[in-house]
Every structure is written in structure tokens, then in C-alpha cells.
């Protein structure tokens, strides 16, 4: 029976090629978009899965609660590791892991550098590999990482360094120019969907932890993981952890009520407050947002199908009548029409798979994801595809099947069937719903584009154009070459000014600390510390509103604070702070000036209270202001001079503008996704609209012809056919506006600096939707209105 239904379905679809093509086009594009979204979401949800004890693995994190705000870090004070191991009885294992960057030298058989690279290394306690049960190809963690100056490599790193995993064991490589590390083990490559991109693991005993004894000192690259004992849950540790915090963080010792908490492994990839070593997190909100977009896409395609199927149902009324007269039952007719929907959906799925394969490389590029995502990379995709075929077939086919199978056989054979009022009402409701979704996405796209333009063009309070940031080595031998390096750089044509600094004015790599002002300790907020030389203010065009910058010195001889510092301290006159003593980060220094506020972080955040002072030992970067006409040649010469001055290090430079733009990668991605989703939904909506007006025009051909005979003009006929569609799109706008307003207002609230939400995105969405509807419907309406009247009436 199924094969017979399939054969009949194929004949009907082939007979109505236009109807079939429109439906397959809409469904295939909608399904392809859903498949792409599913592949990405499935990949993100797979992070940190597969560990034997995943439900018992937790990470220690650090939180601060200040008077006006809270702060968070994935880092911990190093003394926490032994204290937690010894004092929290509910923990089976505790292990610390510290991320650093270092220059790796691997020499060949002749003693020459075979590999020189700046790579992340992880100082790790052996128990870390017991907690995460990472497979080892050779060696065992407890033996391989127990002694100082030993290291374990990932499989691919061992092959890259030494040619094979077997050859790597017992070999040595250099970390920096002074530390030799012996390879004692090789572990299996970490999967791409892991928060731990471990490649070079060094024994924890190699790390000099003696200088990290302060419980107030938290570094985000120092982490600690714990495995709960079997039968324990996180609630059982609430009271012990509270006592632990009370013991090591008494209010008299710490600023901002510092405390530690336990974060489940399953939350690490999705919690932006803390982040991870992989720097590849995504919020659950973003995942839900993508899922909703995918749902909108497939819902729009299904609405198309329902509208077209119900519109076409009148054309198939005789078929239904004949089949009922010869004994066909309604159930059999429902199955027949659902089979047709199934065939269309199956064909659309095949086309969608081809479109998805073509689009996957573009998606990897869009998400800047090196992972080789593929359509058939995971078996779950087949379940998803099968489920989607069944779901779409049911959603899109059930209602039209019930409508067509319910026709009266007598009226059907006489060709006097019309779609009943309820069907017509439902079709209008579906069209309104479809365009409501479309208009919400158009408004969202316009607002995101406006906000992104605002972020690009808003003055930040400092100069960011044609400035290169060059990373600098900070060991004492390299620092001794700074002055000579500066003098030689200034001889290069195209270089206008140079400043040694910790970071550029806008950076998230500046630490905060407690401070004392005028001999009194502040307990209300922390102060961000930026280190820079005396040229910093002139190079970045920072404006001083009181006092002056500190003078040239290798020692900390003065500091400059910003306006926000004054506001936080309730100081109205900038001159009042000049000469006052400020103690921060262990340095006691006079305030020499006040700098006008500039955005020291992304525009999502407010300006921080800030102090800038010289400290040569922490000049990690060199800011180089360039003549924009000589950028390329100057950068080439800078690289050459840098490499000749610091041959044992690796040159790395980028432009400040690029650094600032990287703050908004998520927003750029969101904007691109909304553009793509809007384009796809607009396409699906309007090809469906064209198909729907085609069928309605066909049904009203004789009516149009009679009206023409009675004297109706072509314009009046076009207006008659267009009217209902324009009303439906107008109603969709009225419904979409409040929904869109709530959504974009919520999105914009994440920014401390944002565009004012005006009426224009809503007006443009209205004009876009009405214009495209008018053009789409009018083309077909006009062709119907000018058709030969005799051809339309001669059948009668």
C-alpha cells in the first residue's frame, strides 16, 4: 500500500511542478539552515563530555563582593591547593594546573634549533590526570610528572618535536634559554571540544610556587580542580566550604569579601564570568538564541507548505471526489496526502544535505573554529535528520491532509469546493505569523548593524589609528637593551613616536588592586593599574585636565589617575589630588596629574577607576606610532630590527585597531547570523507568498475576467488581489514591533554605551516588508489582470 501511495504521490508532484518546486525550495533552504545550526549547537554542547567521573569534577573559582559590584575569576590563590586537599574532607582528589607561555627550543641531531615557537605550557600536578582520566600512550602521571624538569607531551606534539611518540621518550627540549626539560611520557591528544588544550605539560614541581604564598594574590591562569568522593554532592560541601572561606578570608584581611566556590565541570564552557584555558566559551543564551532562529526557519518553511497545500486543495477536489465515490476512506486519503508531504520533505532533506556540505566551510570561517565540523561527523545527526523529516512531514502535511480528505464527494466532482472559512482564517493567521517572524528578524538585524557601527565609530578618548603593539621580552638582559632598541627604532622612516608600556589604553589584561589614598585605605572599590613610560600620554593623545605626566624614570616616581577615580572618591576639584600620596600594588607615589576619562575596556563596560605609573619590569609591549603612508615598509623594518636585537625570542606584533575590534567578535557573529537568517526567512516567506498569490489568482481567474467585462480597470484588479496580502503584512508589523522592541532592548542593555533605540528600524522593517510584498504580489496580480478575458471565460 505504501508503494502505491508513493507512486501516486510522485505522479501528483510531477504534475504540479511549480507547486512542488516552491515547496522543495523553501523546505530545503530551511532544513539546511537548521542542519548547520544543529551541527554547531551539538558541537558546543559536547564540550568536556566523556570523562568517567564528569559529574563529580568541579573547579575552584574566586569571587569578590564589593560595595557597588561583584567580580569573578577562574583563578585561585596557590595556597588554596594544599589547604583544600588537607582540610575539605569531601574531596577525593585535588590538583592544580598553571598556564604560562614560553619559548620552546627543540634541537636537531646537530644541535641546531629545529623548532623555535612561543607556545602555552601547563604546570600540572599528577592527580590532574587521575581526575580527568586522560589516556596515556606511554608513562604514568604519578611517575612521569613527579620530579622537577620533567614533561609530558601530547601525541601530535611529540611527533612534531621528535618524529614519533617512541623517539620522544627520554629526549629533552628547552623552555626559554635556561631550562631543559626531559620528556617522560606521551598522552593522547585532547579533543577539540575540550576546555583543556594541553600539548606541553610540565611537572608542577618545576614551577617556583614559593613566591605565591599570599591568599590575596589571584591569577586567572592558576586553576584548581577537585574530584568529589563517591556519594557526595555539592550541597554536602556548602557548610565546610563556608568555614574554609571564613578561615582564610577574614573580613579584616581582604578587600571585597573574597571567597572561593566550586563550579561544575559541565558549566565551564558556558559560563562567561570565569572562562577557560581554551578561550572558546559560548553562553547558554547564545545557544538558545541560535536554536530559536533555527526553529523560526523551519517554522516559516512549514507555514509555506501549509498555505500552498491548502490553496492548491481546490484544484485537487475532483481527485478526492472520485476516490471517495469508488470507496476510498478518509483515513486512506490522509495517508496519501501525508505520503506526498513525506516525499517532498525527503527530497528537500537530500538537497539540504548538499547545501549544508557546501556551507560548512563557510560556517567554520564564520565561527573562526578550527574544528573540522562536518555534516556526518556525529551519528546523532542521522537521528536529527530522521526526526526532522517526520516532524516536518507531520507539521506541514497534517492540516492540509485533513482539509482535502474532508471534501464532500458530490461538491468535489461538480468542482464546487471552496476552502472553508476556518481554513481561510488559518491561512491568514499563518501568513501573519510568518511575516511577524520575518519583521522581528529584520528589526533585530538593523539594530545590531546600528550598534556595531556605533561601536566602530564612537570616540574612545584616545588615538587608536596607525599604532602597532609589539610584544617585548621582560627579562633583565632584554630590558638592558631597551634604550638602544628605542634609538635604533626611531631611525626607521615612518616611525613617529615610541612608548614602552604594559598594555594599550584599552585592554582587559590590566590587573586591579586595593589601594590607600592620602594615608587612608579604601574599601569601596579596587583600582586598575596600568604601567607605562612618560611618552604614553602623548603617543595615545591622552588629555591631562590637571597637573602633568610623571617624568622619565626607570623607577616609580609618580602616577596619574583618571576622572572616574575622582568621582569614586567624591573629589570634585581635580587640582585637589595633585601631590597627594597614593599606595597601590606595593608602590607609594605622589599623584602628578589627572587624565581625562577614556574607555579602558570594551564599550560593554563602564570606565574603571585607573592609575598609570612607570614600572620598567612590566613593560610587556612597545607602542609604535606610524606614518599611515609608510605602514608596510616600517613594519617590515621593525620586525627585522627586533629579530636581530632579540634573536632568542619570537617577534609578535599587531595593530591596536585590530585588538579593539576583537572585543566585539561575538557581536559581529550575531550580526552576521541575523543577516543570514533574515535573508533566508525573507526568501522563504516571499517565494511562499508568490506561490500563494499564484494559486489564488488562478482560482479567481474567471472572477477577474467578469470584472474586466463589467468595466474594471487593470489597476482596480491589481488592488483587489493585493489588498488582503498588504493588510496581513500590516498586521504582522503591528504584532512584530512590541516583540522586537523587547528583544532588542534586552540585547542592548548588555552595553554600557549603546545607540538610542529609535523608531527608524521599525519604520524600515515596515517599508521593506510592505515593498517586497507589493512587488511580489503585484507582479502576479498584474499578469492575471491583463490576461485574455476570452480564454478565462470560454470554459463556462
N, C-alpha and C positions, 0 to 999 in steps of 0.2 A: 504493500500500500504506500509506503514511504517513497519508493522509487517512482511509482505512478504520480504521486503528488509532486515529486521533484521534477519529473518530466513536464507536467502541466505548468508548473511554476516557471520553468525555464522558457517554455513557449510564450507565456504571457509577458514575461520580462523582455524577451526578444521582440515581441510585437510592439511593446511600448518603450522603444529605445530611449526616447528623450526623458521620460519619467525615470527609467532605470539609471540613466547616466547621471541625472541630477542627484538622485538619492545616493548612488555609489560615490559620487564626488564628495558630497557633504559628509557621509559616514566615514569614508577612507581618511579624509583630512582630520576629522575629529578624533578618530581612533588612533591615527599616527601620533597626534599631539599627546593623547592620553598615554600611549606606549612610551613616549620619550619622558614624560613626567614620571611615569611609574618606574622606569629604569633608574632615574636619578633618585627618587624617593627611596626605592628599595636599597640602593647603594648606601645612602646616608643612614638608613635605619639598620644596616648591617654592621655598623661600626662597633668594634670591641665585643663582638659576639664570638662564641665558640670556646671560651675558656671554661675549663671544667668547673671552677668554683666562682663563676662570674657573679652570681647572686650574693656571694659573701665578700666580694672585693670592694673596698672603699678607699677613698683618697682623703687625707687630711688637708683641709683648706684653712685659710686665716681670714677672719672678718674683723672690721673695726666699726664701731658705732660712735659717730661724732654728734655734736650738738645739732648741726644742720644737715648732715648727710651720712651715708654709710659707705664703706669702702670694702673691697674684697680682693683676695689674691689666692692663686693656686699654690703659691709658695708657702714655706713654713720656716720658722727658726730652726737651725740644725740641732740644737739641744733637744728638740721635741722627739727626735727619732729614738734615742736610748731611753728617754723618760717614758714615752708611750709603750715601748717594748717591756719595760720593767714594772710599770705601775697600772696599766689598764689590763685587767685580768681577762677580759672578754676577747682579747685579740690572740689568735693562734700564731701569726707571723707579722712582723713589721719590717719594712725595707725602705731605705732612702735611695733616691736617684737624683743626680745633679747634672744639668745640661750646661756644657761650655762649648766654645768654639776654639779651634786651634789649627795651626798649620801642620799638615801631615806630610812627612817626607818618607817615601819608600825608595830605597836604593836598589839598583840592579847588581848583577854579579861583579861588575867592575867598580862598584862603589859610587856610581853616578846617580843623581836623582832621576828616578824612573817616574815617580808621581810626586807632584807638589800641589796640594789642594787645601783650601780653607774649608773644613768640614766640622759638623757638630759631633761632639763626643759626649758620652754619658758615663759618669762615675756611678757605679751601681753596686749595691750590696748583693751578695749571692742569693739571699732569700727572695729578692725580687722575682727571680726566675722560678722559684718554688711557688710563689703566689700566682703567677700567670701561666705556669706550666708550658712555657715556650719550648718547642722541641730543639734539642741539641744534636748536631750531627757528629760532633766529637768533643770529648771532655765532659766534665760535670761542673755545675756552677760552684758548689761548695769548695772544690779543689782548685778550679781554674781561676777563680776571682778572689782567692783568699790572701794572696801575697801582694805586696806593693809592686808597681811597674809591670803588671800583667794585664792582658787584654783579650777579649773575645770579639770575633768579627762575624758579621752576617755572611751567609753563603756567597752572595753576589759580591760583597766587598772583598772577601778572601780571594775569590777568583780574579777580581780586578787588580788587587795588590800583588798576588803571588802566582797567579795562573791556575791554581786549583786549591780545593779545600785541604787536600792532603799535604801539599807543599807549604801551606800557610803555617801549620803547626810547628812551633819552635822557632819560626822566623821573628825578626824584630823590625820595628819601624819607629820613626822619630815623631814625637809630639813637640813642636817647636824645635829649637836648635839645641836643647839641652837634655831632654828627657827621652830615654829609649824604653820602648815597651815591647815585651815579649808576648807573642800570640800563643795562648794556651788552649783555646777552644774555638769552635765554629758552631753557630746556631743557625737555624732555618730562617730565611728571610721573613721579616714581618710583613703581613698582608697590607695592601694599600689602604684598606679600611680599618686602620688601627690608629689609635691616638699616640702610639709609641713607635716612631720611625727610627728604630735602633739599627745602627750599622756598625758603629765602633763603640764597644762597651769596655770601660776601664775599671779595674778593681777599685772599690771605694777606699781601700787602704792607701791608694796612691794620692788621693785628694788631701790637701792640707786643710783639715777642718778645725785646727786649733784656734784660728783667728775668728771663727764663727761661734762664739760662746754666749752671745747676747740674745736673750729671748725677745728683745725688741727689734732685732735685725731680721727682716723677712725679704728673701729674694725669690722672685717668681720662677726662677729656673731651678729652685731647690724643692723637690717634691717628696712626699712620703706616702706609701701605700700600706694598707693593712688587710689581713685576711681574718674575718671573724671566725671564732670557734663554731663548730657544728652545733646546731640547736640554738645559737644566739641570733638575735635580730637587733637592728639598730636601736629600737626602743629600750632594750636592756642596757645600753651604754649611755643613755641620756644622763642619768644621775652621776655615774663615775666620771663622765667627760666634764660635767659641770664642776665637780670637785677638782678635777685636773686643771681646768681653766682658772678656778679660784686660787689654786695653789701657785701657779706660775705667772698669773697676770693680775696681781692685786691692783686695785684702782690707784693706789699711791705710786705704782711703778710705771704704769703705761698710759699713754695718751689715747683717747678714743675708745676705751673699753675693748681692748684687743682680746680675741678668743679664737679657739680652733674648733672646727666642726668636721664631721665625716660626710663625704659626698659619695653616693653610689657610683660604681663604675659606669652603669648604664646612662647616667646623666652627664658624663664628662663631655661628650661630643656635642651636646645640645645646650650647654649652659654657658652663654657668652660672658657671664660675670667673671668666670675664672679662666676659661680657655684650656688649651692643652699643648703638649710639645709639638703636635702635628700642625697647629695653626690652621685647621681645616674645619672648624666647627660651623654648625648651622643651627639656628633656633627652631624649636618645635613650631613656633608661629609661622616661620617661613615655609616649613614643610606643609603645615595645614593650608597655608595660602596657595601653594602650588597644587595641592590636592583639590582645593575648591575651584581653581582655574581649570584643572582637568575635568572636574565634574561639570562645570559650565560648558566646556567644549562639547562633551559627549551629549549633554542635555540639549544643547542647541541643535546638534545633528539629529537627535531623536525627534525633536519638535518638528524639524523639517520633514522628516519621514511621515509623521502622523498627519501633518497638514496636507502634504501631497497625496497621501494614500486616501484620505477622506475626500479630497477634492476629485480624485480620479474614480472614486467608487461609483459615481453615477454612470460613467462610461462602461462599467462592468456589470451594470444591473441586469442586462439580458442574460449574461452568462449565469448569474446567480439564479435568475428565474427559471431558466431551462434546467439547471442542475437540481433545483428543488422539485420541479414538476416530474422529473424522471426518478425521484426517490431519494435525492441527496438530503442528508440530515445536516442540521445546523452545526453540529459538532465536527462533521467531516469538512464542512466549508471553512470553519475556524482553523482547523488543522492545515487545510490547503493554503489559506492566506498567510498563516504563520510560517509555513514552509517557504513561501515566496520571500517573506521578510528574512528568514534564515539564510536563504541563498544570497540575497543582496548583502547581508551583513558578512557572510563568509567571504564573498568576493571582495568586499570593502576591506576586510581584515588582511587578505593577501596583498592588496595594493598598499594598505597601510604599512605592512611589514617592509615592503620595498622602499616606501617613503622614509620609514624610520631608519633603515640601514643607511640611506643616503644622508639623513640628517644627523646621525650620531656623531660623526667627526666635528660637525659644527657645534653640537652641544658640548663636547669636550672642550672645544675652544672657548665657548661662551662661559662655561663654569671654571675655566682655567684649571681643569682637572687632568693630571697626567695619567689617571687610571684608564686602561683600555676598556671603557664601557662598551658593551655590545648588546644587541637585541636578544641573543640566545645565550648570554653569559651565565644565566642562572636558571635552573629548572622551574623555578616559581613563575617565570614569565609565561610558560605554557599554560599553567593553571589560570593565570590572569587573562590570557588571550581567550581561553575556552570559556571562562566565566563571563568575559565581556561580550562574546558572541551570543551567548544565551541571554544575558541581561538585556543587551540592546535589541535582540530579536523580540523579546517579550515586551519591553517598554515601547518600542516603535511599532510593533505589529499587533499587539493585543486589541487595542481600541479600534483601529481600522477593521480588523478581522470581525469584531463583534458588530460593527456598523454594517458591513457588507453582507455578512451572513444573516442579518436580521431583516433584509428587504422582503416585502410581500411579493410572492412569485407572480401574481396577476399584474400588479402595477409594474413589476420589473420587466415582464415580457412586453407590455404595452409601452415601455420606455417612458413611464410617467413617474419614475422615482426621483425624489429630491432628497438631499441630505436634510434631516430634520432640524428643527430649531435648536435643540440642545447640541447637536453636532456642530452647527454653525457657531454657536456661542463658544463651545470649547475651542474651535479652531481660532476664533478671535482671541480668546484668553491665551492660547499658546503663542500666537504671534506677538501679543503684548509682552508676555513673559520673555520670549526670545529677544525682543528688542530692548527690554529692560536690562537684561544681562549685558547686551552689546553696549548700551549707553553708559552703564556703570563702568565698564572697562575703558571706554573712550575717555570719560571724565578722569578716571584714575591715571591713565596714560598721560593726559595733558597736564595734570597736577604734578606728576613725577618729573616730567620733562621741564616744567617751570621751576621746580625745586632744584633740579640738577643744574640748570642754567644759573640760578641764584648762587648755588654753592661755588660754581666756577668763577663767577664774576664779582662776588662780594669782596670788597677790600678787607684784608686780614690785619691791617695795621703794620705791615712790614713789606719790604720788597722781596718778591719771590722769583722774579724773572732773570733768566740767564745766570743762575747761580748753581754751581756744581758743588756737591758734597763728596769729598774724598775721604775714605776711611784711613786712619793713621794708626800705626803701632805705638803702644804706650809704655814699652819697657824703657828702662833708664838709658840704655845705649841709643835707642831710637830717638828719645827726647833730646839727647845731646846734639842731634843733627837738625833739630827743628829750625834754628836760626839760619843755618847755611842753606837748608832746603827752601826756606822762605825767600832768601835773597836771590837764589837761582831761579825760582819760580817767577819772581817779579821782573825778570829779564825777558820772559817769554812774551812776544807780541800778542795782544788780545786780553791779557790779564790786567784788570783794573785795580783789584784790591784782594787781600787775603786776611782771613781771621781763623785762628785756632779756637775750637770750641768743643763742647761735649755733644751738642746736637744743634740743629737749626731752631729758629724760634718756635715753630710748630712741630711738636714731637710728643710721642707717647712713651719715650724712653728716658724721661726725666723722673728721678725719684722725689718723693716727698718726705719731709721730716718734721719733728716737733722743733720748736724754737723758743727763744726768750728775746723779749724786746725791752730795751731800757732797764735791764736787770730783772724783769718780771717774766716768769714762764707763762706761755699762752696755752690754754687748754681747750680752746674752741675750734681750732682748725689746724691743719698742717700746711707747711709752706713748701712749694715746689722749688727745687734747687737746680739752676742752670749755670754751668761753668763756661766761661768764655774770656778771651783776651780783650784788650781795650779797643780793638778795631771792630768788634762785633756790632756795636750800635750804628756805626757809620755804614758798614757794609750792607746791613739789612735795613737801613734807613729807619731805625727806631727813634722816636721823638722823645726827648727829655723835657718834662714840664717843670722840673725843679732840680737845682744842683747840677752836677756834671758826672760823667762816667769816671770810673776809677782809673788811675794812671798805670802805665806799663810796668808790670812786675811779674816775677815768677812765683811770688807768694801772694797769699790772700790779704790784700791791704785795704779793701773797701768793697762795698756792694751797692747795687742798685735794686730798688723794689718797684713794683708796679702799682697802678692806681687801685686795683682791686685789693691789694694788701692794705692800703689806707682805708678803703671802705669797710673792710672786715674789722679793722682796728678802731673804727669810728673816728678817724682823723680827717678833718675837713680841709686843713691847710697843708699842702704838700711841703712847704718850707719847714714845717714843724718837725719833720723826721730827719732832716739833714743834720748830720753829726751825731745822731743817736746811735747807741751800740746795739747790734743785733747778733745773737748767737744761734747758729744753725749748723747742723752736721759737724759739730765739734769746733767750728771756727767762730771766733769773736771778732767782729769787724764793724767799722763805722759805716753808716748809710751815707753815700756821697751823692746820690741822685734818685729821682723818681722818673720812671719811663711811662709814657702814655700806654694805656692798655692795648694789647694786641692778642689775637686768638692763638693761644699756645697749644690748643688741642683742635680736634675737628669741630666743625660747626654744630655737631650734635650736642656739644657740651659748652657750659659757660666758661668764661675766662677764670683761670685759677689765680689765687694769691701767689706771687712769684718773687724770688730773689735771684739776681745774677751776680756772680763774683768770679775772680780769676782763681784757677787751680790747675796748674800745668799738668799734674799727674793724671787728670781726667779729660784731657783734650783728645777725644776719640775720633774727631772728624776735623777736616780742614774745609772751610767755606771759601770758594773761589768765585769772585765776581768777574764775569767775562764780557767782552765786547760781543754783542749778538751777531756782528758781521764776521767774526773770526772764531766762532764756537768750535767747529770741527778741527781746524788746524791746532788751536790752542789745547783742546782736549787730548789730541794725539801726542803733543809735546809734553803735556803734564804726565801722561802715562809713561812715556819714555824716561823722563827725569825721575819719577817716583820709583820705577823698577831699578834704575841704576843706583839710587840712594838707599833703597831698602830691598836688596836682592833676595833676602831670605823670607820675605813676606809676599802676599798676593795683593795686587792692585785691585781696588773696587771703588767705583765712583758712579754717581747718578745725579740727576738734576732735581732740585728742590721741588719744582712743579710736579714732577712725576711722583715724588713722595707724598705730596699733599693730595693728589688725585687718587692715590691708592687708599686713602681713608674711606672713599665712597664707592669701593668696588661692589659692595652689596647693593647700594642704591642704583648703580649703573646696571647691575644684573637685573634688579627688579624692574627698572625702566625698560630694558630690552625684552624681558619676558612679557610685560604688559603690552608692549608694541606688537610682539609676535602674536600673543593671544588675541588682542583686539583685531589685528589683521585677519587672523584665521576665522574668528567668530563673525566678523563683518562679511567675509567671503561666504561662509556657510549660510548666514542669515539671508544675504541678498540673492544667492543662487536659489535658495528655497523660495524667496519672495518672487523671483522671476518665474519659477516653476508654478507657483500658486496662482499668479495672475494669468499665466498661460492657460491653465485649466479653467479658471473662472471665466476668462474671455471666451474660451471655446464653448462653455456651457451657455453663455449669453450672446452667442453669435447672432441667432435669429432675433433676439430682443433688440440688439444694436441695429440690425438691418431694418426692422419695423420702425424704429425710432427715426432712422435716416429717411425712410419713405415718408414719414409724417412731418419731416422738415427739420429734424435735429441737426445742428452743425457738428463738425468734427471736434471742435473744442469742447462743446457741451457733452459729447460722448466720452471724450477722454476724462473730463472732470467727473463724470458719473462713475467710470470704472476706477478712478484714482481715489475718490472720496473716502471710502471705507478704510483703505490702507493708510492714508495720511492721518485719519482720526486715531487708528490703532497705534501708530508710531508716536503721535502726540501724547496719547495716554501713557505709553511706555516711558516717555520723558518725564511726565509728572510723577510716575512711580519711582523712576530711577534716581531722580535728583536727591530726595532725602536719604536714600540708601547710600548713594555715592558720597554725599556730604559727610555722613557719619564715618564712613570708611576712610576717606582721605584726611579728615580732621584727626582721626586716631593715628594715622600714619605720620602726619606732620608733627604731632605732639612729641615725637621722639627727638626732635631737633630743638636746641636752644635758639637757633637762628633759622627762621623759615619764612617763606613767602606768605603774604596775606592771602587768605582764601577768598578770591573774588568771584563774581558771577560769571566771568568770561569762560572758564572751562565748561560750565553748564550750557552757556549760550552756544559755544562752538559745537558741543556734542549734539545739541538740538539741531543746529544748522546742518551738520554732517549727516545725521540720521535722516532728516527730512529731505535733504537734497538728493542723497543716494536713493532713497525710496521713490522720490518723484521721478528721477531719471529712469530707474529700473522699471517701475510700473508704467510710466508714460510711453516708453519705447514699445512695449507690447500693446498697450491700450491704443496707441496711435495706429499701429498696424491693423488692429481689429476694426478700428473706426473707419479706415479708408478701404477696407476690403470690399470686393464686388457684392452689391446688395442682391443681385440675381442669384449668385452662387449660394448665398446663405439661405434664400427663401425657396429655391426650386424644389427642395426635398418635400416641402409641405404641399 
